Amino acid sequence: MNANNAFSPTPNTLTLSGHELIDLQVKAAQAQGLPDFRFRDRLSNGDLAPELVVIPAGTFEYGAAPDEAAPEQDRPRRTAVMGYNFAMGMYPITTEEFEVYARATGWQPREELMWLSGRMPVIDVRQTDARDYCAWLSRETGHRYRLPSELEWEYACRAGAATPYPNGDDLSPDEAVYNIDKDLDTKRPRTPRDLSSRMARCGAKEVGGVRANRWGLHDVVGNVWEFTLSPWTNDHDSPPVTPQSDNPQAVVTKGGSWFDGPADCRAASRCRRLENELDINLGFRILREL
């Protein structure tokens, strides 16, 4: 970690206005020697890597609030210190960005699965594929890329918000791509519906079409669930669930999707998926260490 990669004392993001949060980003970028808090690395051939946003160090609260309608797996509420700066993808990785990696490495999607194009979020990739993409991006740029942890993801998503959603207590269609007709059943643990049939309609939209959160991250809720590197836990007090024998690891995904209702798009919402799982509402966002 860079010696300039933390502030002292760590600011409490819950007390900061939108302008103060942006000022924190600017100072974090300056501390890292970056010209702007929005930036892009270059690949070995000179092409631009995915767009990034600096996320500054700070204190925040994660998990569902006591009065928030949420299943037990999203609880309890905790205070945490994010003691270092990092950068997050401005958008979920798009199909065209992933296809650059595919052409360079020979990776190919399965023929029977749905595949999108252009600025649509990449879908039908495993968490292991996402990790391989990050490793390739690290080699190409000379900087370390990886998936975010659950804690890093929620910190970046909230952008100083203690409310259920990054921009307030409610969600609207100009803030996320989600299913406006679905509600939350807090008595039933959240499990993904099998969308593996390619007769299903994919409701994902091009990234960047909705309002960003206060740190400039787009589609951080809705559109596609996003893989994290964190193994699944049954709640925030439980240890990671270890798979038996050769079974795949269950991991935490965040953010909700086009298929899910607004309750699944809360910042605290979390869903159990497998590291080798493929789905048409499941993608990922990258983290770049600073």
C-alpha positions in Angstrom: 0.0 0.0 0.0 1.2 3.5 -0.9 2.4 5.5 2.1 0.2 8.3 0.9 -2.8 6.0 0.9 -4.6 7.1 4.0 -5.8 10.2 5.8 -5.3 10.9 9.5 -7.8 11.1 11.1 -10.1 9.0 8.9 -13.1 11.2 8.0 -16.6 10.1 8.9 -18.3 10.0 5.5 -21.8 10.0 7.1 -21.3 13.6 8.2 -20.2 15.0 4.8 -22.2 16.8 2.2 -22.0 15.9 -1.5 -19.5 18.7 -2.1 -17.3 17.6 0.8 -17.3 14.0 -0.4 -16.1 15.2 -3.8 -13.4 17.3 -2.1 -12.3 14.2 -0.3 -12.0 12.4 -3.6 -9.9 15.2 -5.1 -7.5 15.2 -2.1 -7.2 11.4 -2.3 -6.3 11.6 -6.0 -3.8 14.3 -5.3 -2.2 12.2 -2.5 -1.9 9.3 -5.0 -0.2 11.6 -7.6 -3.2 11.3 -9.9 -4.3 14.3 -12.1 -8.0 13.7 -11.4 -10.2 11.5 -9.3 -11.6 10.0 -12.5 -8.9 8.3 -14.5 -7.9 5.4 -16.8 -4.8 3.3 -17.1 -3.5 2.2 -20.4 -3.1 -1.4 -21.7 0.3 -2.6 -23.1 -0.8 -1.6 -26.7 -1.7 1.9 -25.6 -5.5 1.5 -25.5 -7.4 2.7 -22.6 -8.4 0.4 -19.7 -11.9 0.8 -18.1 -12.8 4.1 -16.4 -12.0 4.4 -12.7 -13.1 6.6 -9.8 -11.0 7.3 -6.7 -12.7 6.2 -3.5 -11.2 8.0 -0.5 -10.6 6.5 2.9 -13.3 7.0 5.5 -15.6 5.7 8.2 -19.0 4.4 7.4 -21.8 2.0 8.4 -22.6 -1.2 6.6 -25.5 -3.7 6.8 -29.2 -3.1 7.2 -30.3 -0.5 9.8 -32.5 -1.8 12.6 -35.6 -0.1 11.1 -34.8 -1.2 7.6 -37.0 -3.8 5.9 -34.4 -6.5 5.2 -33.8 -10.2 5.7 -31.5 -11.3 8.6 -28.7 -12.1 6.2 -28.2 -8.4 5.7 -27.8 -7.7 9.4 -26.5 -6.5 11.8 -25.5 -2.9 11.2 -21.9 -2.2 11.9 -19.4 0.7 11.8 -16.2 0.1 9.9 -13.1 2.1 9.0 -11.9 2.0 5.4 -8.4 3.0 6.1 -7.1 3.3 2.6 -7.9 4.9 -0.8 -8.7 2.7 -3.8 -10.3 3.1 -7.2 -13.5 1.4 -8.4 -14.8 0.9 -11.9 -17.1 3.8 -12.8 -19.4 1.2 -14.4 -19.8 -2.6 -14.3 -17.4 -4.2 -16.8 -19.1 -4.0 -20.2 -19.3 -6.7 -22.9 -16.9 -4.8 -25.2 -14.4 -4.3 -22.4 -14.5 -8.0 -21.6 -14.1 -8.9 -25.3 -10.8 -7.1 -25.4 -9.6 -9.6 -22.8 -11.3 -12.5 -24.6 -9.5 -11.7 -27.9 -6.1 -11.3 -26.1 -6.4 -14.6 -24.2 -8.5 -16.8 -26.3 -11.4 -16.9 -23.8 -14.7 -17.8 -25.4 -18.3 -17.7 -24.1 -20.3 -20.9 -24.2 -22.2 -21.1 -27.4 -25.5 -22.0 -25.7 -25.4 -19.0 -23.4 -26.7 -15.5 -23.9 -24.0 -12.9 -24.9 -24.6 -9.2 -25.1 -22.6 -6.5 -27.0 -21.1 -3.0 -26.7 -21.8 -1.0 -23.6 -24.1 -3.6 -22.1 -22.8 -5.1 -18.9 -21.0 -8.4 -19.4 -23.1 -11.4 -18.2 -22.7 -15.2 -18.2 -19.2 -15.0 -16.7 -18.1 -16.8 -13.6 -16.4 -15.2 -10.6 -13.4 -17.2 -11.6 -13.6 -15.5 -15.1 -13.8 -12.1 -13.4 -10.7 -12.9 -11.3 -8.8 -14.0 -14.4 -9.9 -10.7 -16.2 -8.5 -8.7 -13.2 -5.2 -10.7 -13.3 -4.9 -10.0 -17.1 -5.7 -6.3 -16.5 -3.0 -6.2 -13.8 -0.4 -7.6 -16.2 -1.4 -5.3 -19.0 -1.3 -2.0 -17.0 1.3 -2.8 -14.3 -1.2 -2.0 -11.6 -3.0 -4.4 -9.3 -6.7 -5.0 -10.2 -9.0 -7.3 -8.4 -12.6 -7.8 -7.4 -13.7 -5.7 -4.4 -14.5 -7.2 -1.0 -18.1 -7.0 0.2 -17.0 -4.2 2.6 -15.2 -2.2 -0.1 -18.1 -2.6 -2.4 -20.7 -1.4 0.1 -18.5 1.5 1.2 -18.1 2.7 -2.5 -21.8 2.1 -3.1 -23.0 4.1 -0.1 -20.7 7.1 -0.7 -21.5 8.5 2.8 -25.1 7.4 2.8 -26.7 5.8 5.8 -30.0 5.4 3.9 -31.1 2.2 2.3 -30.1 3.5 -1.2 -27.1 5.5 -2.2 -29.2 8.6 -3.0 -31.9 8.4 -0.3 -34.6 6.3 1.3 -36.3 5.4 -2.0 -35.3 4.2 -5.4 -36.6 5.5 -8.7 -36.1 4.3 -12.4 -33.7 7.2 -13.1 -31.3 5.8 -10.5 -31.2 2.1 -11.3 -32.3 -0.5 -13.8 -34.6 -2.8 -11.7 -38.0 -4.5 -11.6 -40.5 -2.0 -10.4 -43.1 -4.7 -10.0 -41.3 -6.8 -7.3 -41.4 -6.4 -3.5 -39.4 -7.8 -0.7 -40.4 -10.8 1.4 -38.2 -10.4 4.5 -39.1 -13.8 5.9 -37.6 -15.6 3.0 -33.8 -15.8 2.5 -32.7 -14.2 -0.8 -31.8 -16.8 -3.4 -31.4 -16.3 -7.1 -34.1 -17.5 -9.4 -32.7 -19.9 -12.1 -32.5 -17.7 -15.3 -30.3 -20.2 -17.1 -32.9 -20.8 -19.8 -31.8 -18.8 -22.8 -35.4 -18.3 -23.7 -35.4 -15.8 -20.9 -35.4 -12.1 -21.8 -32.4 -10.2 -20.5 -33.5 -6.8 -19.2 -30.0 -5.4 -18.7 -29.4 -1.9 -20.1 -26.3 -0.1 -21.4 -24.2 1.2 -18.5 -24.3 4.9 -17.6 -27.9 5.5 -18.4 -28.9 6.2 -14.8 -28.0 8.7 -12.1 -24.6 8.1 -10.4 -24.1 7.9 -6.7 -22.3 10.8 -4.9 -18.9 9.4 -5.8 -19.7 9.1 -9.4 -20.3 5.4 -9.7 -23.0 4.4 -12.2 -25.2 1.3 -12.1 -23.8 0.5 -8.6 -27.3 -0.8 -7.8 -29.5 -2.5 -10.3 -28.7 -3.7 -13.8 -26.6 -6.7 -12.8 -25.6 -8.3 -9.5 -21.9 -7.8 -9.0 -19.4 -10.5 -7.8 -17.3 -9.6 -4.8 -14.2 -11.6 -3.7 -15.8 -12.3 -0.3 -16.9 -15.8 0.6 -20.5 -16.1 1.7 -21.5 -15.6 5.3 -25.0 -16.2 6.7 -25.0 -12.7 8.2 -22.5 -10.1 9.3 -21.8 -12.0 12.6 -21.2 -15.4 11.0 -17.9 -16.8 9.7 -17.4 -17.6 6.0 -19.2 -20.8 4.8 -16.7 -23.4 3.8 -17.7 -25.7 0.9 -17.5 -29.4 1.4 -15.0 -31.5 -0.6 -14.7 -30.2 -4.2 -17.9 -28.1 -4.2 -17.5 -24.5 -5.4 -17.2 -21.7 -3.0 -20.3 -19.6 -2.3 -19.6 -15.9 -2.6 -21.3 -12.6 -1.9 -22.8 -10.6 -4.7 -24.1 -7.1 -4.3 -26.3 -4.5 -6.0 -29.5 -6.2 -7.3 -30.3 -6.4 -10.9 -32.8 -5.7 -13.7 -34.7 -8.9 -12.7 -35.0 -7.9 -9.0 -37.2 -5.5 -7.1 -36.0 -2.3 -5.4 -35.5 -4.0 -2.0 -32.7 -6.1 -3.6 -31.0 -3.0 -4.8 -30.5 -1.6 -1.3 -26.8 -0.9 -0.4 -27.0 -3.6 2.4 -28.6 -6.2 0.2 -26.5 -9.3 -0.5 -27.1 -12.5 -2.4 -25.4 -15.9 -2.2 -24.0 -17.1 -5.6 -21.4 -19.7 -6.5 -18.0 -18.8 -7.8 -18.7 -20.9 -11.0 -22.2 -19.7 -11.5 -23.4 -18.2 -14.8 -26.5 -16.0 -15.1 -27.9 -13.3 -17.3 -28.3 -10.9 -14.4 -24.8 -11.4 -12.9 -21.7 -9.5 -13.8 -18.9 -7.7 -12.0 -17.1 -4.4 -11.3 -13.3 -4.0 -10.8 -11.2 -2.5 -8.0 -7.7 -1.0 -8.6 -5.4 -0.7 -5.6 -3.7 2.6 -5.1 
